[in-house]
Amino acid sequence: MITENERDKRAAAWLVEQFGAEAVAEAENRLAGARRPYPSNIAKVLGVTLPESLKRTENPVARQKLAAMKAMLTK
């Protein structure tokens, strides 16, 4: 499974927690065509939608970095 960022890591962990590592690996093997094994594509194979709560990080350091980036963009 491709995990390029923290959101992907949270999604991967959620999929394994919900379905088990074996089911997630089997879903990865069933990806059709040229679809890459991102957590979102694996979720589609499993027939689920990733929860909205996985999109937001609760990590205070990440939140500070995002706030600093937003501040730089508004200047």
C-alpha positions in Angstrom: 0.0 0.0 0.0 1.3 3.4 -0.9 1.3 5.8 2.1 2.8 9.2 1.0 1.6 11.3 4.0 0.1 11.2 7.5 -3.4 11.1 6.1 -2.6 7.9 4.1 -1.0 6.4 7.2 -4.2 7.0 9.2 -6.3 5.6 6.4 -4.2 2.5 6.1 -4.3 1.9 9.9 -8.1 2.4 9.8 -8.5 -0.1 7.0 -6.4 -2.7 8.8 -8.2 -2.1 12.0 -11.6 -2.5 10.4 -10.9 -5.4 8.0 -7.6 -7.0 9.0 -4.3 -7.1 7.3 -5.1 -10.1 5.2 -8.3 -8.6 3.8 -6.5 -5.4 3.0 -3.7 -7.2 1.2 -6.3 -9.3 -0.8 -8.1 -6.0 -1.8 -4.8 -4.6 -2.9 -4.3 -7.6 -5.2 -7.7 -7.1 -6.7 -7.1 -3.5 -7.8 -8.3 -3.3 -11.4 -6.2 -1.9 -14.3 -3.6 0.7 -13.6 -5.0 1.8 -10.2 -2.3 2.4 -7.7 -2.6 0.9 -4.2 -3.4 4.0 -2.3 -5.7 3.6 0.8 -8.6 5.3 -1.0 -8.4 2.8 -3.9 -8.2 -0.1 -1.5 -11.2 1.2 0.4 -13.2 1.3 -2.9 -12.3 -2.4 -3.5 -13.5 -3.2 0.0 -16.7 -1.3 -0.7 -16.3 1.4 2.0 -15.8 5.1 2.2 -13.0 6.4 4.4 -14.3 8.4 7.4 -14.1 12.2 7.2 -12.3 12.1 10.6 -9.2 10.6 8.9 -8.8 13.8 6.9 -7.9 16.0 9.8 -4.9 15.5 12.0 -5.1 16.1 15.8 -1.3 16.4 16.0 -0.6 19.9 17.5 2.7 20.2 15.7 1.1 19.6 12.3 -1.6 22.1 13.2 1.0 24.7 14.0 2.8 24.1 10.7 -0.5 24.5 8.8 -1.2 27.8 10.6 2.2 29.1 9.8 1.8 28.2 6.1 -1.6 29.9 6.0 -0.1 33.0 7.6 2.7 33.0 4.9 0.1 32.7 2.1 -2.0 35.7 3.3 1.1 38.0 3.4 
